[in-house]
Amino acid sequence: MYKSKRIDNLGSAIFTEMANRKKQQIAKGKNVIDLSIGTPDLPPPSVVIQAMADALSDYNAFYYSLKGSQQLYQSIASWYQKRFSVILDTNTEILDLIGSQDGLAHLPLALIDPGDIVLVPDPGYPIYQGSVELAGGKIYPMPLMEQNSFLPDLDKIPKDIAQQAKLMIINYPSNPVAAIAGLDFFQKVVHFAKQNKIVVVHDLAYSELAFDGYKPPSFLQVTGAKDIGVEINSLSKSYNMAGARFGFMVGNRDIIQSLGTLKSNIDYGVFHVVQAGAIAALEEDGSHCADMAQIYQKRRDLLIEGFNDLGWKIEKPKASMFVWAKNPGQLTSREFAYSLLEEAGIVVIPGDAFGLMGEGYVRIALVQNDNKIKEAIKQLAQSKISF
């Protein structure tokens, strides 16, 4: 009586369930290490904090923010040119977002009509499917398989589906599977999208959390990508600004305009104080992101090598703040996640929370410091779980 039918199709239940199960274990006196939600545990750069503090003292900061400032858009354009050698028009090819999820959640509402088909990765970040459900679209899942390096096989998408599809969502480095993609894959995507008249949105939120010298490319580096697509990035993970909510979409001007029109009817843009912090982050010399990548790489190595020594064989991802780990034995994803919590005091998210193809895996977030990770390894070693 008090909710619409579409609410039943939004998948947040397992996250709430794992949080409740965590509380139950803590109440029993168990030491719990939470490796479930991808929330950074480190602070933003000091220059960002100072810039926001300075902006907070200006009463003009509390006026409505209908659109990002020209200085903000110039900072985004300069960052993109420096990082990816991609040139952006600050007047037409950039849109500020209240976090990347703002753009991901609302873009289908701006681009598709009820019944339109959207190609969505499976497994994938829950808002990909959720946004299509909210817009009344039809989801066609693109299976991400280990044998294909967790890249969708575009050749296996039926021709009639490809010709009807209006939108495709991709995400590399990815959440939850922590996979990467090269420009050769993005070239295939551009060709496929142009051939079938499909809009592409690439979620690049983890572009700066990469390891072993790897530098993730931008989808927009491919010739012709701007003709059919946009890219969304965020400062939540790379600059530890998750609570400040700042992201941006860049690329095709018509797509940018469509989402901008929709958003002008929904919200009033990013708080000026957050814009000040974003400018400081984007104009920082790059040392912060390099430091963050090193911290996460160390955590990755510590956790995976520790778990591997216990017999749980996990591959090291090249990027993102997650580890995608195959379940040992015959347990389902949920059974194994429950067992990890109850037996070892470790909270992870079962893979089926991200789609049917996530069954058989769990997602582990690298959101605890080295000492906590060592505790998790010790608790797993002392548990009854065998590999």
C-alpha positions as a Markdown table, in Angstrom:
| # | Residue | x | y | z |
|---|---|---|---|---|
| 1 | Met | 0.0 | 0.0 | 0.0 |
| 2 | Tyr | 2.9 | 2.4 | 0.8 |
| 3 | Lys | 5.3 | 1.6 | -2.0 |
| 4 | Ser | 5.3 | 1.2 | -5.8 |
| 5 | Lys | 5.9 | -2.1 | -7.5 |
| 6 | Arg | 9.2 | -0.9 | -8.9 |
| 7 | Ile | 10.6 | -0.7 | -5.3 |
| 8 | Asp | 10.4 | -4.5 | -5.1 |
| 9 | Asn | 12.9 | -4.7 | -8.0 |
| 10 | Leu | 15.6 | -2.7 | -6.4 |
| 11 | Gly | 18.3 | -4.8 | -4.8 |
| 12 | Ser | 19.5 | -3.4 | -1.5 |
| 13 | Ala | 18.1 | -6.2 | 0.7 |
| 14 | Ile | 21.3 | -8.2 | 1.0 |
| 15 | Phe | 23.4 | -5.2 | 2.0 |
| 16 | Thr | 21.0 | -4.5 | 4.9 |
| 17 | Glu | 20.9 | -8.2 | 5.8 |
| 18 | Met | 24.7 | -8.5 | 6.1 |
| 19 | Ala | 24.7 | -5.3 | 8.2 |
| 20 | Asn | 22.1 | -6.8 | 10.5 |
| 21 | Arg | 24.0 | -10.1 | 10.7 |
| 22 | Lys | 27.1 | -8.2 | 11.6 |
| 23 | Lys | 25.3 | -6.5 | 14.5 |
| 24 | Gln | 24.2 | -9.9 | 15.7 |
| 25 | Gln | 27.7 | -11.3 | 15.8 |
| 26 | Ile | 29.0 | -8.2 | 17.5 |
| 27 | Ala | 26.3 | -8.6 | 20.2 |
| 28 | Lys | 27.6 | -12.1 | 20.8 |
| 29 | Gly | 31.0 | -10.7 | 21.5 |
| 30 | Lys | 32.6 | -11.6 | 18.2 |
| 31 | Asn | 35.4 | -9.4 | 16.8 |
| 32 | Val | 34.1 | -8.5 | 13.3 |
| 33 | Ile | 36.2 | -7.2 | 10.4 |
| 34 | Asp | 33.9 | -5.4 | 7.9 |
| 35 | Leu | 35.1 | -5.9 | 4.3 |
| 36 | Ser | 31.7 | -5.4 | 2.7 |
| 37 | Ile | 30.9 | -1.9 | 1.6 |
| 38 | Gly | 33.3 | 0.2 | -0.6 |
| 39 | Thr | 33.5 | 3.2 | 1.7 |
| 40 | Pro | 37.0 | 4.7 | 1.9 |
| 41 | Asp | 38.4 | 4.7 | 5.5 |
| 42 | Leu | 41.0 | 7.4 | 4.7 |
| 43 | Pro | 40.6 | 11.3 | 4.7 |
| 44 | Pro | 40.7 | 13.5 | 1.6 |
| 45 | Pro | 43.9 | 15.4 | 0.9 |
| 46 | Ser | 44.5 | 18.3 | 3.3 |
| 47 | Val | 44.2 | 20.8 | 0.4 |
| 48 | Val | 40.7 | 19.6 | -0.2 |
| 49 | Ile | 39.7 | 20.0 | 3.4 |
| 50 | Gln | 41.2 | 23.4 | 3.6 |
| 51 | Ala | 39.5 | 24.5 | 0.3 |
| 52 | Met | 36.1 | 23.4 | 1.7 |
| 53 | Ala | 36.7 | 25.1 | 5.0 |
| 54 | Asp | 37.6 | 28.4 | 3.3 |
| 55 | Ala | 34.5 | 28.1 | 1.0 |
| 56 | Leu | 32.3 | 27.5 | 4.0 |
| 57 | Ser | 33.1 | 30.9 | 5.5 |
| 58 | Asp | 31.7 | 32.6 | 2.4 |
| 59 | Tyr | 28.0 | 33.3 | 2.7 |
| 60 | Asn | 27.7 | 33.1 | -1.1 |
| 61 | Ala | 28.4 | 29.4 | -0.8 |
| 62 | Phe | 24.9 | 28.9 | 0.5 |
| 63 | Tyr | 23.1 | 30.3 | -2.6 |
| 64 | Tyr | 21.5 | 27.8 | -5.0 |
| 65 | Ser | 23.9 | 26.0 | -7.2 |
| 66 | Leu | 22.2 | 25.5 | -10.5 |
| 67 | Lys | 25.3 | 24.4 | -12.4 |
| 68 | Gly | 29.0 | 23.9 | -11.7 |
| 69 | Ser | 31.2 | 27.0 | -12.0 |
| 70 | Gln | 33.3 | 27.7 | -15.0 |
| 71 | Gln | 36.4 | 27.2 | -12.8 |
| 72 | Leu | 35.2 | 23.7 | -11.9 |
| 73 | Tyr | 34.5 | 22.8 | -15.5 |
| 74 | Gln | 37.9 | 24.0 | -16.5 |
| 75 | Ser | 39.5 | 22.0 | -13.7 |
| 76 | Ile | 37.7 | 18.9 | -15.0 |
| 77 | Ala | 38.7 | 19.6 | -18.6 |
| 78 | Ser | 42.4 | 20.1 | -17.6 |
| 79 | Trp | 42.4 | 17.0 | -15.5 |
| 80 | Tyr | 41.0 | 14.9 | -18.4 |
| 81 | Gln | 43.5 | 16.3 | -20.8 |
| 82 | Lys | 46.4 | 15.7 | -18.5 |
| 83 | Arg | 45.3 | 12.2 | -17.5 |
| 84 | Phe | 43.9 | 10.8 | -20.7 |
| 85 | Ser | 44.8 | 13.3 | -23.5 |
| 86 | Val | 41.1 | 13.8 | -24.1 |
| 87 | Ile | 39.9 | 17.3 | -25.0 |
| 88 | Leu | 36.6 | 18.5 | -23.6 |
| 89 | Asp | 34.5 | 21.5 | -24.4 |
| 90 | Thr | 33.8 | 23.1 | -21.0 |
| 91 | Asn | 30.5 | 24.6 | -22.3 |
| 92 | Thr | 28.9 | 21.5 | -23.7 |
| 93 | Glu | 30.7 | 18.3 | -22.8 |
| 94 | Ile | 30.8 | 18.4 | -19.0 |
| 95 | Leu | 28.1 | 18.0 | -16.4 |
| 96 | Asp | 28.7 | 18.0 | -12.6 |
| 97 | Leu | 26.9 | 15.4 | -10.6 |
| 98 | Ile | 26.0 | 14.8 | -6.9 |
| 99 | Gly | 28.2 | 11.8 | -6.9 |
| 100 | Ser | 28.5 | 9.3 | -9.8 |
| 101 | Gln | 25.4 | 7.4 | -8.7 |
| 102 | Asp | 23.4 | 10.6 | -9.4 |
| 103 | Gly | 24.3 | 10.3 | -13.1 |
| 104 | Leu | 24.0 | 6.5 | -13.2 |
| 105 | Ala | 20.6 | 6.5 | -11.5 |
| 106 | His | 19.1 | 9.3 | -13.6 |
| 107 | Leu | 20.6 | 8.8 | -17.1 |
| 108 | Pro | 18.2 | 6.1 | -18.2 |
| 109 | Leu | 15.3 | 8.4 | -17.3 |
| 110 | Ala | 16.7 | 11.0 | -19.7 |
| 111 | Leu | 17.5 | 8.6 | -22.5 |
| 112 | Ile | 15.0 | 5.7 | -22.7 |
| 113 | Asp | 11.2 | 5.2 | -22.7 |
| 114 | Pro | 9.3 | 2.4 | -20.9 |
| 115 | Gly | 9.9 | -0.9 | -22.6 |
| 116 | Asp | 13.3 | 0.1 | -24.2 |
| 117 | Ile | 16.1 | -2.4 | -23.9 |
| 118 | Val | 19.3 | -1.6 | -21.9 |
| 119 | Leu | 22.4 | -3.8 | -22.0 |
| 120 | Val | 23.6 | -4.2 | -18.5 |
| 121 | Pro | 26.7 | -6.1 | -17.1 |
| 122 | Asp | 26.0 | -9.1 | -15.0 |
| 123 | Pro | 27.4 | -9.1 | -12.4 |
| 124 | Gly | 27.4 | -5.3 | -12.0 |
| 125 | Tyr | 27.0 | -2.4 | -9.6 |
| 126 | Pro | 23.3 | -2.6 | -8.4 |
| 127 | Ile | 22.3 | 0.9 | -9.6 |
| 128 | Tyr | 22.9 | -0.3 | -13.3 |
| 129 | Gln | 19.9 | -2.5 | -13.1 |
| 130 | Gly | 18.1 | -0.3 | -10.6 |
| 131 | Ser | 18.2 | 2.7 | -12.9 |
| 132 | Val | 16.7 | 0.8 | -15.7 |
| 133 | Glu | 13.9 | -0.5 | -13.5 |
| 134 | Leu | 13.1 | 3.0 | -12.3 |
| 135 | Ala | 12.9 | 4.2 | -15.9 |
| 136 | Gly | 10.6 | 1.3 | -16.9 |
| 137 | Gly | 13.2 | -0.2 | -19.3 |
| 138 | Lys | 13.9 | -3.8 | -20.0 |
| 139 | Ile | 17.2 | -5.3 | -18.9 |
| 140 | Tyr | 19.2 | -7.5 | -21.2 |
| 141 | Pro | 22.1 | -8.9 | -19.1 |
| 142 | Met | 25.6 | -9.1 | -20.6 |
| 143 | Pro | 27.3 | -12.1 | -18.7 |
| 144 | Leu | 30.7 | -11.3 | -17.4 |
| 145 | Met | 32.6 | -14.6 | -17.3 |
| 146 | Glu | 36.0 | -15.4 | -15.9 |
| 147 | Gln | 37.0 | -17.2 | -19.1 |
| 148 | Asn | 36.5 | -14.0 | -21.1 |
| 149 | Ser | 38.4 | -11.8 | -18.6 |
| 150 | Phe | 35.0 | -10.6 | -17.3 |
| 151 | Leu | 34.4 | -8.7 | -20.5 |
| 152 | Pro | 31.0 | -9.0 | -22.2 |
| 153 | Asp | 31.0 | -10.9 | -25.5 |
| 154 | Leu | 29.3 | -8.5 | -27.8 |
| 155 | Asp | 29.2 | -11.1 | -30.6 |
| 156 | Lys | 26.8 | -13.2 | -28.4 |
| 157 | Ile | 24.2 | -10.5 | -28.1 |
| 158 | Pro | 21.4 | -11.5 | -30.4 |
| 159 | Lys | 21.1 | -9.2 | -33.5 |
| 160 | Asp | 17.5 | -8.4 | -32.7 |
| 161 | Ile | 18.3 | -7.4 | -29.2 |
| 162 | Ala | 21.3 | -5.3 | -30.4 |
| 163 | Gln | 19.1 | -3.5 | -32.9 |
| 164 | Gln | 16.5 | -2.7 | -30.3 |
| 165 | Ala | 18.8 | -1.7 | -27.5 |
| 166 | Lys | 18.9 | 2.0 | -26.7 |
| 167 | Leu | 21.7 | 2.1 | -24.0 |
| 168 | Met | 24.7 | 0.0 | -22.9 |
| 169 | Ile | 26.4 | 0.3 | -19.5 |
| 170 | Ile | 30.0 | -0.7 | -19.0 |
| 171 | Asn | 32.4 | -0.3 | -16.1 |
| 172 | Tyr | 36.2 | -0.8 | -16.2 |
| 173 | Pro | 38.0 | -1.0 | -13.7 |
| 174 | Ser | 34.9 | -2.7 | -12.5 |
| 175 | Asn | 32.8 | -3.2 | -9.4 |
| 176 | Pro | 32.3 | -5.9 | -8.3 |
| 177 | Val | 34.5 | -8.1 | -10.4 |
| 178 | Ala | 37.6 | -5.9 | -10.3 |
| 179 | Ala | 38.3 | -6.5 | -14.0 |
| 180 | Ile | 40.1 | -4.2 | -16.4 |
| 181 | Ala | 39.6 | -3.4 | -20.1 |
| 182 | Gly | 42.0 | -2.0 | -22.8 |
| 183 | Leu | 41.4 | 0.3 | -25.7 |
| 184 | Asp | 41.0 | -2.6 | -28.0 |
| 185 | Phe | 37.8 | -3.6 | -26.1 |
| 186 | Phe | 36.6 | 0.0 | -26.1 |
| 187 | Gln | 37.1 | 0.1 | -29.9 |
| 188 | Lys | 34.9 | -2.9 | -30.2 |
| 189 | Val | 32.2 | -1.2 | -28.1 |
| 190 | Val | 32.3 | 1.9 | -30.2 |
| 191 | His | 32.0 | -0.1 | -33.4 |
| 192 | Phe | 29.1 | -2.2 | -31.9 |
| 193 | Ala | 27.3 | 0.9 | -30.6 |
| 194 | Lys | 27.6 | 2.8 | -33.9 |
| 195 | Gln | 26.4 | -0.2 | -35.9 |
| 196 | Asn | 23.3 | -0.6 | -33.7 |
| 197 | Lys | 22.7 | 3.1 | -32.7 |
| 198 | Ile | 23.2 | 2.5 | -29.0 |
| 199 | Val | 24.3 | 5.1 | -26.4 |
| 200 | Val | 27.2 | 3.9 | -24.2 |
| 201 | Val | 27.8 | 5.1 | -20.7 |
| 202 | His | 31.2 | 4.1 | -19.2 |
| 203 | Asp | 31.5 | 4.2 | -15.4 |
| 204 | Leu | 35.2 | 5.1 | -14.7 |
| 205 | Ala | 34.9 | 5.6 | -10.9 |
| 206 | Tyr | 38.0 | 3.6 | -10.2 |
| 207 | Ser | 40.4 | 5.1 | -12.7 |
| 208 | Glu | 42.9 | 6.2 | -10.1 |
| 209 | Leu | 43.0 | 3.1 | -8.0 |
| 210 | Ala | 45.3 | 0.9 | -10.1 |
| 211 | Phe | 48.2 | -1.2 | -9.2 |
| 212 | Asp | 51.6 | -2.6 | -10.5 |
| 213 | Gly | 52.1 | 0.4 | -12.7 |
| 214 | Tyr | 48.9 | -0.1 | -14.6 |
| 215 | Lys | 47.0 | 3.1 | -15.8 |
| 216 | Pro | 43.4 | 2.5 | -16.8 |
| 217 | Pro | 42.4 | 4.2 | -20.1 |
| 218 | Ser | 39.4 | 6.3 | -20.8 |
| 219 | Phe | 36.7 | 5.1 | -23.1 |
| 220 | Leu | 36.7 | 8.5 | -24.7 |
| 221 | Gln | 40.3 | 8.0 | -25.9 |
| 222 | Val | 38.8 | 5.9 | -28.7 |
| 223 | Thr | 38.1 | 7.7 | -31.9 |
| 224 | Gly | 34.4 | 8.2 | -32.3 |
| 225 | Ala | 33.5 | 7.4 | -28.7 |
| 226 | Lys | 32.1 | 10.9 | -28.2 |
| 227 | Asp | 29.7 | 10.3 | -31.1 |
| 228 | Ile | 27.8 | 7.7 | -29.1 |
| 229 | Gly | 28.8 | 7.9 | -25.5 |
| 230 | Val | 29.7 | 9.5 | -22.2 |
| 231 | Glu | 31.9 | 8.6 | -19.3 |
| 232 | Ile | 31.2 | 9.1 | -15.6 |
| 233 | Asn | 33.9 | 9.6 | -12.9 |
| 234 | Ser | 33.8 | 10.3 | -9.2 |
| 235 | Leu | 36.1 | 11.8 | -6.5 |
| 236 | Ser | 34.5 | 9.5 | -3.9 |
| 237 | Lys | 37.1 | 6.7 | -4.1 |
| 238 | Ser | 40.2 | 8.4 | -5.6 |
| 239 | Tyr | 40.1 | 11.4 | -3.3 |
| 240 | Asn | 38.2 | 9.9 | -0.3 |
| 241 | Met | 35.3 | 12.4 | -0.8 |
| 242 | Ala | 32.5 | 9.8 | -0.6 |
| 243 | Gly | 30.3 | 11.8 | 1.8 |
| 244 | Ala | 30.9 | 15.1 | -0.1 |
| 245 | Arg | 29.2 | 13.6 | -3.2 |
| 246 | Phe | 30.9 | 14.9 | -6.3 |
| 247 | Gly | 31.1 | 13.3 | -9.7 |
| 248 | Phe | 31.0 | 14.4 | -13.3 |
| 249 | Met | 29.9 | 13.1 | -16.7 |
| 250 | Val | 31.8 | 14.0 | -19.8 |
| 251 | Gly | 31.4 | 13.2 | -23.5 |
| 252 | Asn | 28.6 | 13.5 | -26.0 |
| 253 | Arg | 27.0 | 17.0 | -25.8 |
| 254 | Asp | 23.5 | 15.8 | -26.7 |
| 255 | Ile | 23.5 | 13.2 | -23.9 |
| 256 | Ile | 25.0 | 15.8 | -21.5 |
| 257 | Gln | 22.2 | 18.2 | -22.4 |
| 258 | Ser | 19.5 | 15.5 | -21.9 |
| 259 | Leu | 20.7 | 14.6 | -18.4 |
| 260 | Gly | 21.2 | 18.3 | -17.6 |
| 261 | Thr | 17.6 | 19.0 | -18.5 |
| 262 | Leu | 16.3 | 16.2 | -16.4 |
| 263 | Lys | 18.5 | 17.2 | -13.4 |
| 264 | Ser | 17.3 | 20.8 | -13.6 |
| 265 | Asn | 13.9 | 19.4 | -12.7 |
| 266 | Ile | 15.2 | 17.2 | -9.9 |
| 267 | Asp | 17.9 | 19.0 | -7.9 |
| 268 | Tyr | 19.9 | 22.3 | -7.7 |
| 269 | Gly | 23.4 | 21.0 | -8.4 |
| 270 | Val | 26.5 | 20.5 | -6.2 |
| 271 | Phe | 26.9 | 22.5 | -3.1 |
| 272 | His | 29.5 | 25.3 | -3.7 |
| 273 | Val | 31.6 | 24.2 | -0.8 |
| 274 | Val | 31.9 | 20.7 | -2.4 |
| 275 | Gln | 32.8 | 22.3 | -5.7 |
| 276 | Ala | 35.6 | 24.1 | -4.0 |
| 277 | Gly | 36.9 | 20.8 | -2.7 |
| 278 | Ala | 36.6 | 19.2 | -6.1 |
| 279 | Ile | 38.6 | 22.0 | -7.7 |
| 280 | Ala | 41.3 | 21.5 | -5.1 |
| 281 | Ala | 41.4 | 17.8 | -5.7 |
| 282 | Leu | 41.5 | 18.0 | -9.5 |
| 283 | Glu | 44.2 | 20.6 | -9.4 |
| 284 | Glu | 46.3 | 18.7 | -6.9 |
| 285 | Asp | 49.7 | 17.5 | -8.3 |
| 286 | Gly | 48.7 | 13.8 | -8.5 |
| 287 | Ser | 50.7 | 12.7 | -5.5 |
| 288 | His | 47.5 | 11.9 | -3.5 |
| 289 | Cys | 46.2 | 9.4 | -6.0 |
| 290 | Ala | 49.6 | 7.8 | -6.3 |
| 291 | Asp | 49.7 | 7.4 | -2.5 |
| 292 | Met | 46.2 | 6.0 | -2.4 |
| 293 | Ala | 47.1 | 3.4 | -5.1 |
| 294 | Gln | 50.1 | 2.3 | -3.1 |
| 295 | Ile | 48.0 | 1.9 | 0.1 |
| 296 | Tyr | 45.4 | -0.1 | -1.7 |
| 297 | Gln | 48.0 | -2.2 | -3.5 |
| 298 | Lys | 49.6 | -3.1 | -0.2 |
| 299 | Arg | 46.3 | -4.0 | 1.3 |
| 300 | Arg | 45.5 | -6.2 | -1.8 |
| 301 | Asp | 48.8 | -8.0 | -1.5 |
| 302 | Leu | 48.5 | -8.5 | 2.2 |
| 303 | Leu | 44.9 | -9.8 | 2.1 |
| 304 | Ile | 45.3 | -12.1 | -1.0 |
| 305 | Glu | 48.7 | -13.5 | 0.0 |
| 306 | Gly | 47.4 | -14.2 | 3.5 |
| 307 | Phe | 44.2 | -15.9 | 2.2 |
| 308 | Asn | 46.1 | -17.8 | -0.4 |
| 309 | Asp | 48.5 | -19.2 | 2.2 |
| 310 | Leu | 45.4 | -20.7 | 3.9 |
| 311 | Gly | 44.3 | -22.4 | 0.7 |
| 312 | Trp | 41.8 | -19.9 | -0.7 |
| 313 | Lys | 43.1 | -19.3 | -4.2 |
| 314 | Ile | 42.4 | -15.7 | -5.3 |
| 315 | Glu | 43.8 | -13.7 | -8.3 |
| 316 | Lys | 45.3 | -10.3 | -7.7 |
| 317 | Pro | 43.2 | -7.6 | -9.5 |
| 318 | Lys | 45.0 | -4.8 | -11.4 |
| 319 | Ala | 42.6 | -2.1 | -10.2 |
| 320 | Ser | 39.6 | -1.0 | -8.1 |
| 321 | Met | 39.2 | -1.2 | -4.3 |
| 322 | Phe | 37.7 | -4.7 | -4.5 |
| 323 | Val | 38.7 | -8.4 | -4.7 |
| 324 | Trp | 36.4 | -10.8 | -6.5 |
| 325 | Ala | 36.9 | -14.2 | -5.0 |
| 326 | Lys | 35.5 | -17.6 | -6.0 |
| 327 | Asn | 33.8 | -19.6 | -3.3 |
| 328 | Pro | 35.6 | -22.7 | -2.1 |
| 329 | Gly | 33.7 | -26.0 | -2.2 |
| 330 | Gln | 30.0 | -26.3 | -3.1 |
| 331 | Leu | 28.6 | -23.5 | -0.9 |
| 332 | Thr | 26.4 | -20.8 | -2.6 |
| 333 | Ser | 27.6 | -17.3 | -2.4 |
| 334 | Arg | 25.2 | -16.5 | 0.5 |
| 335 | Glu | 26.0 | -19.6 | 2.4 |
| 336 | Phe | 29.7 | -18.9 | 2.2 |
| 337 | Ala | 29.3 | -15.2 | 3.1 |
| 338 | Tyr | 27.2 | -16.2 | 6.2 |
| 339 | Ser | 29.9 | -18.8 | 7.1 |
| 340 | Leu | 32.7 | -16.3 | 6.8 |
| 341 | Leu | 30.9 | -14.0 | 9.2 |
| 342 | Glu | 29.8 | -16.6 | 11.7 |
| 343 | Glu | 32.9 | -18.7 | 11.7 |
| 344 | Ala | 35.6 | -16.1 | 11.0 |
| 345 | Gly | 34.1 | -12.7 | 11.8 |
| 346 | Ile | 34.6 | -11.4 | 8.3 |
| 347 | Val | 31.9 | -9.5 | 6.5 |
| 348 | Val | 31.8 | -9.7 | 2.7 |
| 349 | Ile | 29.0 | -9.3 | 0.1 |
| 350 | Pro | 27.8 | -12.5 | -1.7 |
| 351 | Gly | 28.3 | -12.3 | -5.4 |
| 352 | Asp | 24.6 | -12.9 | -6.3 |
| 353 | Ala | 23.8 | -9.5 | -4.9 |
| 354 | Phe | 25.3 | -8.1 | -8.2 |
| 355 | Gly | 23.4 | -10.4 | -10.6 |
| 356 | Leu | 22.8 | -14.0 | -11.4 |
| 357 | Met | 26.3 | -14.5 | -12.8 |
| 358 | Gly | 27.7 | -13.4 | -9.5 |
| 359 | Glu | 26.7 | -16.7 | -7.9 |
| 360 | Gly | 29.8 | -18.7 | -6.8 |
| 361 | Tyr | 31.8 | -15.6 | -5.8 |
| 362 | Val | 32.0 | -13.0 | -3.0 |
| 363 | Arg | 33.1 | -9.4 | -3.1 |
| 364 | Ile | 35.8 | -8.3 | -0.6 |
| 365 | Ala | 36.4 | -4.5 | -0.1 |
| 366 | Leu | 39.9 | -3.3 | 0.8 |
| 367 | Val | 38.5 | -0.8 | 3.2 |
| 368 | Gln | 40.4 | -1.7 | 6.4 |
| 369 | Asn | 44.0 | -0.9 | 7.4 |
| 370 | Asp | 46.8 | -3.4 | 7.4 |
| 371 | Asn | 46.3 | -4.4 | 11.0 |
| 372 | Lys | 42.7 | -5.1 | 10.5 |
| 373 | Ile | 43.5 | -7.2 | 7.4 |
| 374 | Lys | 46.0 | -9.2 | 9.5 |
| 375 | Glu | 43.3 | -9.7 | 12.1 |
| 376 | Ala | 41.0 | -11.0 | 9.3 |
| 377 | Ile | 43.6 | -13.5 | 8.1 |
| 378 | Lys | 44.3 | -14.7 | 11.7 |
| 379 | Gln | 40.6 | -15.1 | 12.3 |
| 380 | Leu | 40.1 | -17.1 | 9.1 |
| 381 | Ala | 43.1 | -19.3 | 10.0 |
| 382 | Gln | 41.5 | -20.0 | 13.4 |
| 383 | Ser | 38.1 | -20.7 | 12.0 |
| 384 | Lys | 36.6 | -24.1 | 11.0 |
| 385 | Ile | 36.4 | -22.9 | 7.3 |
| 386 | Ser | 38.5 | -25.2 | 5.0 |
| 387 | Phe | 39.6 | -24.6 | 1.5 |
